[in-house]
Amino acid sequence: MALHTVGDTLVVGGKFLVFGGKVMNKIARLLPDGWAALDSGISPEDFGGVSDMAIYRNDLIASGSFVSSPTYSMNEIRSWDGNAWQALGDNPKLGICAKIATFADNLFALGSLSFFGELEDSILLAEWNGELWSPVDFRPSPFWYGSQELAELAVYNDELIAGGHFDSVNGIAAKNVVAWDGSTWHAFGNSDEYYGPQRITAVLNFKGELVVGGIEWAPFLNQSQWSVGRWDGNSWHPLGSKFSATLNEWYNLRGVYALEEYNGQLYAAGSFDSIGGEPFNNIAVWDGTRWMPLGSGITKVLNIGGFASYMPVVIYDLHAHANKLYVAGDFTEAGSHVSFGLASWSKGITTGIPDSRQPLVLPEQFELKQNYPNPFNLTTTIEFTVSRKSVVRCEVHNILGQRVKTLLSSSLSAGAHKIVWDGQSDGGTEVASGIYIYELTVGEAKQSRKMILLK
């Protein structure tokens, strides 16, 4: 998933076809009255998605993999002018386009040879000058298939910064991060003195300093000593202890995927459950001397309907917008809120993003309690309290956001109330085991909680 600001509007891209109960086709924008599509979206195909976005000459550029056929996947880089999407010239042979960035009035696109393409006919980095694509001489070594897929592009000190997994670029010794001045590549310090992540996946200009973060993709080759570091002009310095994870030990995911500045502080997110041995849940803030947690963090339900899920949380992007820090990735809970892959952090409060499935900030005029028993088999009880006479509606949704059952829709007096759900739909049929969301609406305010039905 990817986040970006266009004007004063938040835009989110990903693999989704439906978002907020509406057809979006991989990209959506948050307007004052809810989520809206950008024309007909990027692609209706159930394949690939948006991996990055950038602004180039006032247009929104989206990159990723959007088109499929029985024999191959084709990269697409598309431009949105405010009215319609169009392809950006003849797309370069980049496989899956992972990252894009604007530099020296041109657009640069970094891709991957992970799944297709003849090596001699393909490139890893391309440059768009507004009319034509041309290759950029970028030859990392050693070349590992897929090693560039989660790489990063950014701009720092009037140079293009590329991160990934390599020991050299174009014959120049460079460990995992290099800079392009428009004609040549150069390294950051002595490669023998680099003890950072095995793959650089995040680059940020933080208060005038270059800060990078990365992941461990091969535990058996693990020699790194830090996950986030800063460049002082001569050498790399670690920011705090190393980020680690136990659940995803063999899933090539451990570490930092995103860095962002918010309210003058540095935030890091990705896939980790500890920093320096202290427990964390996939997101942290740097206070100048150490990493601190953000509430209870970002988490994921790992047992769904009695079936264990071994895929961990991964936060792919952080983005500061309209006095909030937005978080996008693969997760189901943000703080104490049910939140399907998108959440915001503001003034110490984590909330879900307001769409048809997710909660708003807890209002003061009512309280929704956790159902009991939970998990449950035949029936479960939901209790809530309203502070004054109100029109109250309680609905049950499945994990896709589809309404399953309306439990209550009436005017209630102030005080405590309870309702019972028997595990049946509005049509009177028994629903399947799994995670369900019950949502209470009091006037214009809403709150949701999750419950698990096991049979």
C-alpha positions in Angstrom: 0.0 0.0 0.0 1.0 3.6 -0.5 -0.1 7.0 0.8 0.3 10.5 -0.7 -1.2 14.0 -0.5 -2.7 15.6 -3.6 -3.5 19.2 -2.8 -5.3 18.9 0.5 -6.6 15.4 -0.1 -5.2 12.1 1.2 -4.9 9.4 -1.5 -4.4 5.7 -0.7 -3.3 3.1 -3.2 -3.0 -0.7 -2.9 -4.4 -4.0 -4.1 -8.0 -3.4 -3.2 -10.8 -3.3 -5.7 -13.5 -2.2 -3.2 -12.8 0.3 -0.5 -15.3 1.8 2.0 -18.0 -0.2 0.4 -17.4 1.4 -3.0 -15.7 0.2 -6.2 -12.3 2.0 -6.3 -10.0 -0.3 -8.3 -6.8 0.1 -6.4 -6.8 3.8 -5.6 -9.1 6.1 -3.5 -9.2 9.6 -2.0 -10.5 10.7 1.3 -13.0 13.6 0.9 -14.9 15.4 3.7 -17.9 13.3 3.1 -16.1 10.0 2.7 -14.1 7.9 0.3 -14.3 8.6 -3.4 -12.9 7.0 -6.6 -10.4 8.7 -9.0 -12.3 8.3 -12.2 -12.7 4.5 -12.7 -9.5 3.7 -10.8 -6.3 2.1 -12.0 -7.4 -1.4 -13.0 -10.3 -3.7 -12.3 -8.1 -6.8 -12.6 -7.7 -9.0 -9.5 -3.9 -8.7 -9.8 -1.1 -6.5 -8.5 -1.7 -3.0 -7.1 -0.3 0.4 -6.4 3.2 0.3 -4.7 4.1 4.0 -4.8 2.9 7.5 -5.7 4.6 10.9 -6.5 3.7 14.3 -7.8 5.3 15.1 -11.2 4.6 18.5 -12.9 1.3 18.8 -10.9 0.0 15.4 -11.9 -0.3 12.4 -9.6 1.8 9.4 -10.7 1.0 5.9 -9.5 3.4 2.9 -10.0 3.0 -0.8 -9.5 1.7 -3.7 -11.4 -1.8 -3.3 -12.8 -2.3 -5.5 -15.9 -2.2 -9.3 -16.2 -2.4 -11.9 -18.9 -2.1 -15.7 -18.9 1.6 -15.6 -19.7 3.1 -12.5 -18.0 2.6 -9.4 -15.9 3.3 -6.0 -17.3 4.4 -3.0 -15.4 2.3 0.2 -15.6 3.1 3.7 -14.5 0.1 6.0 -14.8 -0.6 9.7 -14.6 -3.7 11.4 -13.1 -4.3 15.0 -14.3 -7.3 15.5 -12.0 -9.9 14.1 -14.5 -8.6 10.9 -16.0 -5.8 8.3 -15.9 -3.5 7.7 -18.8 -0.3 5.7 -19.4 2.9 7.6 -19.0 4.5 7.0 -22.4 5.7 3.6 -23.4 6.3 1.9 -20.1 9.9 1.0 -19.4 10.7 -2.7 -19.0 10.9 -2.6 -15.2 9.0 -5.7 -14.3 7.1 -4.6 -11.2 7.7 -0.9 -10.6 8.4 -0.6 -6.9 9.3 3.0 -6.3 9.2 6.4 -8.1 10.7 9.8 -7.3 11.1 13.2 -8.9 14.6 14.6 -9.3 16.0 17.4 -11.5 12.5 17.9 -13.1 12.5 14.3 -14.2 10.6 11.3 -12.9 12.7 8.2 -11.9 11.2 4.7 -11.6 12.9 1.8 -9.9 11.8 -1.8 -10.7 12.4 -5.5 -10.3 13.3 -8.5 -12.5 11.7 -10.8 -10.0 9.2 -12.6 -12.2 9.7 -12.0 -15.9 11.7 -10.3 -18.6 14.9 -11.2 -20.4 17.9 -9.9 -18.5 19.5 -8.3 -21.5 16.3 -6.5 -22.5 15.4 -5.2 -19.1 16.5 -2.4 -16.8 16.2 -1.6 -13.1 16.1 2.2 -13.3 14.4 4.5 -15.9 14.1 8.2 -16.3 11.1 10.1 -17.8 11.8 13.6 -19.1 8.1 14.5 -19.9 8.2 12.9 -23.3 10.3 9.8 -23.4 11.6 7.1 -21.1 15.4 6.4 -21.1 17.4 3.9 -19.1 19.7 5.0 -16.3 23.0 3.0 -15.9 22.3 1.3 -12.6 24.0 -2.1 -12.2 23.9 -3.4 -8.6 26.0 -6.4 -7.7 25.6 -9.1 -6.6 22.3 -9.4 -8.5 19.7 -11.3 -6.6 16.3 -11.9 -8.3 13.8 -9.9 -6.3 16.4 -7.9 -4.4 15.2 -4.6 -5.8 11.5 -5.2 -5.4 11.3 -3.6 -2.0 14.0 -0.9 -2.7 13.6 2.8 -2.2 14.1 6.0 -4.1 14.3 9.5 -2.5 16.0 12.9 -2.9 18.6 14.3 -0.4 21.0 17.2 -0.8 20.1 17.6 -4.5 20.9 14.0 -5.3 18.8 10.9 -6.0 19.2 8.2 -3.3 18.7 4.6 -4.2 18.5 1.8 -1.6 18.3 -1.9 -1.8 20.5 -4.9 -1.4 24.0 -4.7 -3.1 27.7 -4.5 -2.4 28.5 -2.3 -5.4 26.9 -0.3 -8.2 28.6 0.0 -11.6 31.8 -1.3 -10.1 31.8 1.2 -7.2 31.9 -0.3 -3.8 28.6 0.8 -2.1 26.7 -1.1 0.6 23.0 -1.0 0.1 22.6 2.8 -0.5 24.1 5.1 -3.2 23.6 8.6 -4.5 23.2 9.8 -8.1 24.2 13.4 -8.9 22.8 13.3 -12.4 25.8 11.7 -14.1 27.6 9.3 -11.7 26.9 7.2 -8.6 28.8 7.5 -5.4 28.8 5.6 -2.1 28.3 6.7 1.5 31.5 6.0 3.3 33.5 2.8 3.5 31.5 -0.3 2.8 33.6 -2.3 5.3 32.3 0.0 8.0 28.6 -0.5 7.2 26.8 -2.6 9.8 23.2 -1.7 8.9 20.3 -3.6 7.5 20.7 -6.3 4.8 18.3 -4.3 2.6 17.5 -0.6 2.7 13.7 -0.1 2.3 13.2 3.4 3.7 15.0 6.7 3.1 14.1 10.1 4.7 15.5 13.6 4.8 15.0 14.2 8.5 15.9 17.7 9.7 18.6 18.0 7.1 20.1 14.6 7.8 19.9 11.4 5.7 18.1 8.7 7.7 17.7 5.1 6.4 15.9 2.0 7.6 15.8 -1.5 6.4 14.9 -5.2 6.9 16.6 -8.5 7.4 15.7 -10.8 4.6 18.0 -13.8 5.3 18.4 -14.6 9.0 21.2 -17.1 8.3 23.3 -14.1 6.9 22.4 -11.8 9.7 25.3 -9.6 10.5 23.6 -6.2 10.9 23.8 -4.2 14.2 21.1 -1.6 13.6 17.9 -1.1 11.7 17.7 2.7 11.5 20.7 4.9 11.1 21.7 8.5 10.1 24.5 9.8 7.9 26.6 12.6 9.4 28.5 13.3 6.2 31.3 10.9 7.0 29.9 7.7 8.5 26.7 5.9 9.6 25.4 6.2 13.2 22.8 3.8 14.6 19.6 5.3 16.0 18.9 3.1 19.0 18.9 -0.6 19.1 18.1 -3.2 16.4 14.5 -3.9 15.5 13.6 -7.6 15.7 10.7 -10.1 15.3 10.1 -13.6 16.4 6.9 -14.5 14.5 8.3 -13.7 11.0 11.8 -15.2 11.5 11.7 -16.9 8.1 9.4 -14.6 6.1 12.0 -12.0 5.0 10.1 -9.2 6.6 11.9 -8.3 9.8 12.6 -4.6 10.3 11.6 -1.1 9.0 9.7 -0.5 5.9 8.7 3.2 6.4 10.1 6.4 7.9 8.3 9.7 8.3 8.6 13.0 10.1 5.5 14.1 12.1 5.3 17.0 14.5 9.1 17.3 14.4 9.7 13.7 15.4 11.0 10.6 13.6 8.6 7.7 13.2 9.5 4.2 12.0 7.2 1.3 11.1 7.4 -2.1 9.5 7.3 -5.6 10.9 8.9 -6.1 14.4 7.8 -7.0 17.9 10.8 -5.7 19.8 13.6 -3.1 19.8 16.7 -3.8 21.8 14.7 -6.6 23.7 11.9 -4.3 24.7 8.4 -5.1 23.3 7.0 -3.0 20.4 4.1 -3.6 18.0 5.4 -2.6 14.6 5.6 1.2 15.0 7.8 3.5 17.1 8.8 7.1 17.6 12.4 8.4 18.3 12.5 10.8 21.2 16.1 11.8 20.5 17.8 9.2 22.6 15.6 6.0 22.3 12.6 4.5 20.6 9.3 4.8 22.3 6.0 2.9 21.5 2.8 4.5 20.2 0.2 3.3 22.5 -0.5 -0.4 22.0 0.8 -0.2 18.4 -0.5 -1.9 15.3 -1.4 -5.6 15.5 -3.2 -8.4 13.7 -5.6 -11.1 14.7 -3.6 -14.3 14.1 -6.4 -16.9 14.7 -9.4 -16.6 12.4 -12.2 -19.0 12.8 -10.0 -21.6 14.5 -7.4 -21.5 11.7 -4.0 -19.9 12.6 -2.6 -17.3 10.3 1.2 -17.1 10.3 1.6 -14.0 8.2 2.7 -11.1 10.5 1.9 -7.5 10.4 3.7 -5.4 7.8 3.3 -1.6 7.7 4.3 -0.5 4.2 3.9 3.3 4.5 3.7 6.2 6.9 2.4 9.6 5.8 1.8 12.9 7.6 -1.3 14.7 6.4 -3.6 17.3 7.9 -2.1 17.1 11.4 -2.3 13.3 11.5 0.1 10.4 10.9 -1.5 7.9 8.6 -0.4 4.2 8.6 -1.1 1.7 5.8 -0.3 -2.0 5.6 -1.4 -5.5 6.5 -3.1 -5.4 9.9 -6.5 -5.7 11.6 -6.1 -3.6 14.7 -4.7 -0.1 15.5 -4.6 0.5 19.2 -7.9 -0.7 20.6 -9.7 -0.1 17.3 -10.6 -2.6 14.6 -8.8 -1.2 11.5 -8.4 -3.0 8.2 -5.1 -1.9 6.8 -5.4 1.9 7.4 -5.3 3.9 10.5 -4.3 7.4 11.8 -2.4 8.6 14.9 -3.2 12.1 16.3 -2.3 13.7 19.6 -1.5 10.3 21.2 -4.7 8.6 19.9 -4.8 5.8 17.4 -8.0 5.6 15.4 -9.4 3.6 12.4 -10.1 5.4 9.2 -13.8 6.2 8.7 -15.2 3.9 6.1 -18.1 1.5 6.3 -16.1 -1.1 8.4 -13.9 1.0 10.6 -14.5 3.1 13.8 -14.2 6.7 14.5 -12.8 8.1 17.7 -14.8 7.0 20.7 -17.5 9.6 21.5 -18.2 10.7 25.0 -22.0 10.1 24.9 -22.0 6.3 24.9 -19.9 3.3 25.7 -19.8 0.0 23.8 -18.4 -3.0 25.8 -16.7 -6.1 24.6 -19.2 -8.9 23.9 -19.2 -12.0 26.1 -18.4 -14.8 25.7 -15.8 -14.1 23.1 -15.0 -16.3 21.2 -18.5 -17.7 21.3 -20.4 -20.7 19.8 -24.2 -20.3 19.8 -24.9 -16.9 21.2 -23.1 -13.8 22.6 -24.3 -10.8 24.5 -23.4 -7.2 23.6 -23.8 -4.5 26.3 -23.7 -0.7 25.9 -24.6 2.5 27.7 -26.0 5.8 26.3 -26.0 9.0 28.4 -29.2 10.4 27.0 -32.2 9.3 24.9 -30.9 8.5 21.5 -31.6 6.8 18.2 -29.4 3.7 18.4 -28.5 1.2 15.6 -26.4 -1.9 16.1 -25.2 -4.0 13.1 -22.9 -7.0 12.6 -20.5 -6.9 9.6 -18.2 -9.6 8.3 -14.5 -8.9 7.8 -15.1 -7.6 4.3 -17.4 -4.9 5.7 -20.6 -6.4 4.4 -23.6 -6.2 6.8 -24.6 -9.6 8.1 -27.3 -8.7 10.7 -29.1 -5.7 12.1 -29.5 -6.3 15.8 -31.1 -3.1 16.8 -32.6 0.1 15.2 -34.7 2.1 17.6 -34.9 5.0 20.0 -33.6 4.1 23.5 -33.7 5.8 26.9 -30.5 6.8 28.8 -28.8 4.0 30.7 -27.4 0.5 30.2 -28.7 -1.9 27.5 -27.9 -5.3 26.2 -28.7 -7.3 23.1 -28.0 -10.9 22.1 -26.8 -12.3 18.7 -27.6 -15.9 17.9 -25.1 -16.2 15.0 -27.7 -15.8 12.3 -28.0 -13.4 9.4 -30.9 -11.1 8.5 -32.1 -13.9 6.3 -32.3 -16.4 9.2 -29.3 -18.6 8.1 -26.4 -19.5 10.3 -23.2 -17.6 9.5 -19.8 -19.3 9.2 -17.1 -19.3 11.8 -14.8 -16.3 11.6 -14.2 -12.7 12.7 -17.2 -10.4 12.8 -17.4 -6.6 13.7 -20.3 -5.2 15.7 -20.9 -1.5 15.2 -23.0 0.7 17.4 -24.3 4.0 16.0 -25.6 6.7 18.3 -26.7 9.7 16.3 -23.8 10.6 14.1 -21.2 8.8 16.2 -20.0 5.2 15.8 -17.9 2.7 17.6 -16.9 -0.9 16.6 -15.4 -4.0 18.3 -14.5 -7.4 17.0 -15.8 -10.8 18.0 -15.0 -14.3 17.0 -17.6 -17.0 16.2 -16.2 -20.6 16.6 -18.3 -23.7 15.8 
